Amino acid sequence: MQNAINQLLDSANQVILGKPRQVRLALCCLLARGHLLIEDIPGVGKTTLSHTLAKLLGLNYQRIQFTSDILPADIIGASVFDTKSHEFKFHPGPVFNQMILADEVNRATPKAQSALLEAMEERQVTVEGTTYPLPEPFFVIATQNPSHQIGTFPLPESQLDRFLMRVELGYPDPQAERQLLTGQSRHSLCESLPVKLPPEQLQSIQGAVAQVHVSNALLDYCQGIINFTRSSSEYHCGLSPRAGLALLTAAKAWAFMDSRDAVIPEDLQAVLAAVAGHRLRAGNSQSEAIVAPILANVPVH
Amino acid sequence: MIMKAELDKNILIFLLSAIGLIVFPHVYHIPPAVFGFFCLLLGWRFAGIWKRNWLPKMPVILLLAICGIGLLYSQHQGIFGRDAGTNLFITALGLKLLEIKAERDLYLISYLAFIVAASQFLYEQSIAMAAYILLVCCALLAVLVAINSYKMQTSAALKTSAIIIAQALPIAVALFILFPRIEAPRWMLFKDLHQNKTGLSDSMEPGSISDLVLSEELVFRVKFAGAIPPPNQRYWRGPVLSYSDGKRWTQSSFQNPLTRPSVTGAPYRYTLLMEPQDKNWVFALDMPQEFSPPLTLNAAYQLVTSDRHDKRAEYQVTSYAYYNTGSLNASEYKAAIQLPAEPSDKIKQLVGQLQGFDGAPDNFIDQLLSYFRTEDFHYTLTPPVMDNNPIETFLFQTRRGFCSHYASAFVYLMRVAHIPARIVTGYQGGEMNKVGDFMEIRQADAHAWVEVWLKDKGWVRVDPTAAIAPERIEREISMDRRTSYGIATANNYLPRSAYDWLKQARQLWGSVDYNWQRWVINYDNKNQSSLMSSFGINNLKTMVYWMIAVVGSIAAVLCWFLLYQKPKAPDNKALLFYNRFCKKLSKHGLFRGAGEGAKDFAERAKVKLPSLAKDIDRITDVFIKLRYGRSASEEDLQQLKSLVALFRS
C-alpha cells in the first residue's frame, strides 16, 4: 500500500512542482479522513493541487466557486416542483460529490459558508426534513485568500476547527518556477493523469491508518504539547481536545505513509504546524513560526 | 567546551547582577577610587553584553590591569592586610569580567565572587549582613546552576540553588559547632590604617563627650546572674582623669602598688560581653572585686585586659556597690589636688563662700551640689562653646553644660578647697533588654562623674550631674536618647503606645543580636570547649569523631533523600539506556535537543559520525520500537542494553 502512496506522490509532484511537503501533507490529510484548507494568495496552485489529487484518487470532482452572492441552495441543492408528478423533487447540489473544491471559501457570506461546513462535519445534508447522505469518501478542499485581501469574510475559529489541516503553498523556488514556465500547461497535465489509488484502496488505507499504534510515551508527548499551548503566554487560547484528537489522527496517517505501524514524536512534529497553526492563531498564516515555540520547549522523553 | 551562544546573554546579565550585589556593601569599606574602578569595569562589561565590539582588546585589558595595580599600590603600598587584600580581589574580579571567553571563565569568576562575598565578613558580622551574603551566594550559585542547565530559567535556577543551600546548611551548622576552632596568632593579623572607632578617650575636655551622646553604637552588654543594680548605681568605670592643664584632663601615670578596697554588701555577679574596642579598657560596675585573667585592676581601680581588645570578648566579673578604698599615699594625694595655675579671685571667693570657715569636706560637697541645684545652672547637650578658661566661663557666665562640664568644674573647685578629687569617665545607666534579660550599654550612656577622697571613706563617688539633672541618672531609659530620636520632644507627638511598641521591637532585635554575637560571632575555642564539655565531650579527638559522625549522618540522610527521589526519572529502562547512548554521543559535541525526537537526532548524529551510522541506526530503531512500538519484548531491551554498552564513542 505504501508503494501506491509513493507512486501517487511522485505523480503529483510532477504536476505540482517544488512542493513535495505540502503535497504529502495534503495526502496525509485525506488519508486521515480530514478536510483540507489551503490558504494563499491567488495563482500559486491551490486549484491545481486539489484537481491533481482528485484525478490521482479517481474521485468525482466538483469545484464550487464561492462568491459574495452564493446561497446555501447553490451548494447543497434545492427542492423543485415537478409539474409531471405534481410533487417537489430534490435536486442535489454540487456538494454531492466525493471531492469538492470550495474555491475562495472566505469570499462567501457566513450563511453560505455554514451550509458547506455543516455538510463537512455531518457528512450528510438535511433539506426540508429529509436527510440525504453524502457520498463516501467525502473530501472538501477549501481554498482561502489571506484575510487581509478585500472582500473577504474570514472564517471564525469554530469553523476553521472543522479543517484537519491548513497548508500554505507559497511561491515556488526559482528552479521549480523555471520548469513551470517552460513546461506544459498544468491543466492538460492534470487531465492526462491516471488513477493511482482507487477509492476502494483508499478506504482500506483509511482503515489501516486508524489501526496505527499510539504508545503511552507518545501520548505523554502529545499531552505535553497541548498543555504547553494552554499554559504558555505565546498563545491566546490553547488547543482543544478536538485539536488533540486531530493531531493524533494526522500523526497516525503520517506514520503510515512513512511505513511505520507506530507513531513516533517526529510524526507529531511533522504535522503539528499544519494541524495546530490555524487553531492557535487564526489570522496568521505563518504556521511554522506559530508552532516553533512548541517544538523548542516541549521535551521529548 | 563550547559556549552555548544563545544562553550567553542571559547568563551574563544574571552573573553580572549577582556580582554587583556582592560587591555593593564594600562601598563602605574600600576607597572610592577602587570602588569606582570596579564599577567602571562592571559597567563596561554590562555594555559589552549588547555591544560586543565595545569590549576591550588584549592590550587595553593589560593597560587596565596596570592601572588597577597602580591604584592598589597608591592606596595601600602593598597587597597584605585586610583592606589591601580585599581590594586586590575586587580589582581582579573586575578585570576578569572583561575577559570572558569560555565557560571556564564563568566558573572562575563565580569562584572569585564567592571569595569577595566572604570578605564582607572581615568588615561586618551582623545578622543582616550574614543574611544578605547568604542571599547573594544563592544568586551566585543559581548562575552556576544556570550555566549547567540546558535551558536557562531564572526562577528555576534560583529555586535549585536555594534548595542546595538549604541542604548544605545543616552540614555547615554541624561543622561550625564541631570543627576545632583555631585562633590565629596575633602577629598574623595585619593592622590596617583605616580604623577609627568612636568611644571614650583617655583625655577629656569640657564638651568632649557630647559627640558620643548621639551615638547609638553598642559598647557592651551585661548579663547579670542574680540581682540587678538600681539605675543610680549603674556606674561603669572607665579611665580616671586626674591631671588638668586648665582645659584638658588626662590620666596620671602614677603606678603605685594597689591596695584592694575592702567591700561590703551584696555582690553583683555578671558577664560582660564587650564589643570591639580600640582601647584595652573593660568597663566594670563600681567596684570590681573578683575577676579572672587576662583582666587586671589598675591603680585607678579600672579593669584593663591584656588580651586582644579589637574583637569581642567575654568576661566574668563580680562587683560590690559599697567599698572603702582606704588611705592615699603622697604621690596620689599630690596628683589629686593638682591645679593648672593659681585660681582666680573669683574662684577663691566662691569657694570661700561655699566652704565657710574651715568647714568639713562633706559639708562643702553638699554646699557645692546645692549651689548647682539652686543657682541658675542648666543641663543641656548643646552648651555654648567655651574656649578660654572654660571652667570660669562655665561657672560664672554660661552656666549651661552637661556631665563633663559639671564634673570638671566640681573637681576644680574641690581641689581649690584642698580636697583630693578626680574625674572618672565611663558609662552610666544601661537599658534592660527584657526579651533577652540582659543590659545594653551604648555610647550614648557615656558619662563623667567625680570621685572625692574623704578620710575614713576613701574615694567616694559624687555625681554633680545628678544634682542638676537627676533624671539623667535615675532614668531607666536615656532622656537624651529619646530626645535625639525625636521621640520625647517638647510636645511629645508620638503616642506612648507607639513608643512602647518601638521599644519592644528594638529590644527583641537587641536580644536576637545579643545571641548572635554571643553564640555565633563570639564562638571561639574557649566557648566551644565549654559547650562541648556540657555535652560530655572533653577532648579534641572525641570532638572530631563527633564531627565526622554528625556530618556523615546528615550526609547520609540527604543521600537517602536524594536517592529516594531519583527513581522518578528512569521509570522506563529503554529511556535509561537511550540516555546512556546520548551521553556517549555528547562526548562528540552532539547534544539532543529537548524537543528533538530520536530519529531526528540519529539523522544529525549520522552526518557528524558517518563511521558509526550503522550502530546509531540500530540503537535508534530498537529504542523506537521499545518506546513507541506496538509490541516490544524483554529481548529488545537486552539488545538495546548491549548495543549501547558496545557503542564506541
Interface residues (C-beta under 8 A of the other chain):
Chain A: H213 S215 A217 L218 D261 A262 V263 I264 P265 E266 Q269 I294 L295 A296 N297 V298 P299 V300 H301
Chain B: K151 N572 L575 G593 A594 G595 E596 G597 A598 K599 D600 I624 K625 R627 Y628 G629 R630
